[in-house]
Amino acid sequence: MLLYYEFNNYCSFNTESEFSMEAPTGKVKNRFPNNYYSNDTGYDVLKTAVIVGENAGGKSNFINSIKFVKSLFDNNAPVKTIRSYVNSHSLTKNQNPIQTYEMTFLHQNNVIYTYGLSIDKDGIISERLEKQAKRKGTSITVFQIDRGENGKYSFIKGNAEREGKATTQNSNNSYGLFVSKLALLGNIDAQNTIEWFLTKLYPGAVQTDQESDIKKRETDFEILKTDKYLEIFRMVDYSICGIELDEEKPFSKTLIIRKDASGNEYRRELQEDSTGVREFFAWAVQIYRVVEENKIVFADEMDRVLNPVLSDRVIAYINGCEHNGQFIFSTHNVLHLDLKRYMKEQIYFITKDEGSLTSELYSLADFPEVRYELTKIYEFYMKGILGGTASE
């Protein structure tokens, strides 16, 4: 499960931004027993979070920053900043600005890992991995590798000294992450980190056109065959009683079966059904991954597909299921600003300063004057009191 994510200097973000999925301490948790998961490490971890903001405020940039970090694990390409992803304001002050990323997560073996990476246009500046057994336990450095002024890398510290020194020997470029190299040399903590990024983290928009990706189609097809998937998919329309999957083109040629009140059965190809049904057919796969496979899914602009009623069903379903997955989504729908459904720590805002065009990420928990007794938080938001609105 994701615990914390910090980043700096990505697209519209030019200050250190922090996103937390740790549940609050105190009595407020008793009001929301289904909204978080407790584990043996001492962390109470949120299952869901919502990110609200105006158009072009930076919501997609936030999710895309996570997508960029994950992409570094997906392949062994050179690791360096991409100019179009660097904040334009920082480029005016520094011809080679630094991007930083840090992610703290709970691995399935109940080890807490913190992975940090700093990069510039020349490659990796610093990369490190730390671990601890408990929330307030001692942090142990697995490795830290830095780039010197001569452009060569050195193993600075950590208990993976043998593998670390082997990876830095003759390393004078940033081709691939060092954590990937350590994993290939058999370091178990590096292997756990690679596994988490590759198999647990799902950032980005939900794609409805997935026919051309054969590997992903086969993975999705196994999910589409399950009864649990059908249970989730039926949230979009409870007259749906079944599906007949098309193996070649499941996201277009699958038959959707409905029954009316008299028991009459109707069949329609998915590609001929409504836009909402077609897109939720793909969304339901991701929701399945959260509750059945304990994945961390970041979904961009959920309200583009899901109406408020369906959104409520989805969030209630995810919170009500026993699992270790997480669902984080961005939205324009102010009806999600509801302290009867969410803790303040589950609600985030992103707003962009009109002068500097710099985005800011912050939580509703940063406003102590906002109390749970208030039922119309969205009115504060629409008046600009909480930021994140185009009318500021």
Disulfide bonds with the S-S distance in Angstrom:
none
